[in-house]
């Protein structure tokens, strides 16, 4: 009962603070509703970027990956700082100069309206069939474990996940649909602090349990000495298969994948586009990169701690049934560890923080989806003269439909063969690289024509689909490593054969102050140094020797 009460109390506190912070905001205009009135500060952007990205699909998916492999999955988090650096130093000055609301809006200006609608539809399909359902499923998985919803209702665990996913989807969609981006961003910042505190509690309490009467230091020694050295290694052989990550893709497919996510993905970009200035946007992106290097210390390592506790049933850390369930589904590693380690007095608070993370990721994707549909599809195809008030109403209706469909699809994610996180990334692979190529070539070139991105899209989807039928196993990140430069090459080749009639010039909208942050480059260098140190720790030179 105390768990439920503390959960409701913290969740209500976040809601009340968000309400008072946003009650005077004008949500009747498209900039006010979709871009928070272009008034977000660096710290709010960083917190929102962190929480938009960090949710239960990371906590559960990456912990599950490290449980079944090693520290390699930390690459999804730590190397994101490189992509966020590119976002801050190269993409944001151009995006904010144009004053765009969505990435497809830029694509229309650079290429044509047909491409804008194609990319918007691809993003929407990706959110609808993969991202939104995955967020709901992963959240339902952990909430069903914490609150025992299946046992309380007398149903199977799978049915419990379905019920929980539906409840999470309804609550989250109400928050996003009626609050707009500003409400999402403010609650993200509050929950971001809570997630960092609660996230670190899990491995800390886990190490205290491993240390027994001798405390935390003994728990660290226990973990380091008993875990096989290869579990600490984040640098995997070149021929590794999912869920492991081969070391060569860290500089190719992983980097390209992260650049798509952090530099062109509407859900992420929308936070930075709402900045009050380029300076604040760069601060937010670079600080978010620093935060991403911290997350392996409470996400990836949680899977390692769960593995240690499951090594010997006689030690009594996990029950025999729990260990059997973990062997069948590694995605249960994180919720099982939370139930074992988190004191009852703090479980409600932690559940509320997780709820905030789910809310953030789901709401952000829902808000971005509504933005793209409303401004890039509905207005262009059905009502070009629509008022801002009407567009906001359309966005809310579309968000409601999208949320309902996502709730119905969410349980299907449980059948993903290599875990939910790899499922999500593989699905993104169908359109991520051509979109990244289209945006980069569009910003960097002047004469590539509108037909080029369409050719590249078809080229990529055909080849990526064929890669699924190869007679030998190859990591999908290797496929992306090859296809991205090919996508760029195809576009440039088309541009050589049939160039535009005139040079493309990036327009200047004068939407915000474009003065850059003077410490952007030093802060970036510091992030890169910290990234190298982190990888040295989790390598044969460090803990994996």
Secondary structure, 3 states (H helix, E strand, C coil): CHHHHHHHHHHHHHHHHHHHHHCCCCCCCHHHHHCHHHCECHHHHHHHHHHHHCCHHHHHHHHHHHHHCCHHHHHHHHCHHHHHHHHHHHHHHHHHHHCCCCHHHHHHHHCCHHHHHHHHHHHHHHHHHHHHHHHHHHHHHHHHHHHCHHHHHCCCHHHHHHHHHHHHHHHHHHHHHHHHHHHHHHHHHHHHHHHHHHHHHHHHHHHHHHHHHHCHHHHHHHHHHHCCHHHHCCCECCCCCCCCCEHHHHHCHHHHHHHHHHHHCHHHHHHHHCECEHHHHHHHHHHHHHHHHHHHHCCHHHHHHHHHHHCCHHHCCCCHHHHHHHHHCHHHHHHHHHHHHCCHHHHHHHHHHHHHHHHHHHHHHHHHHHHHHHHHHHHHHCCCCCCHHHHHHHHHHHHHHHHHHHHHHHHHHHHCCCCHHHHHHHHHCCCHHHHHHHHHHHHHCCCCCHHHHHHHHHHHHHHHHHHCCCCCCCCHHHHHHHHHHHHHHHHHHHHHHCCCCCCCCCCCCCCCECCCCCCHHHHHHHHHHHHHHHHHHCCCCCCCC
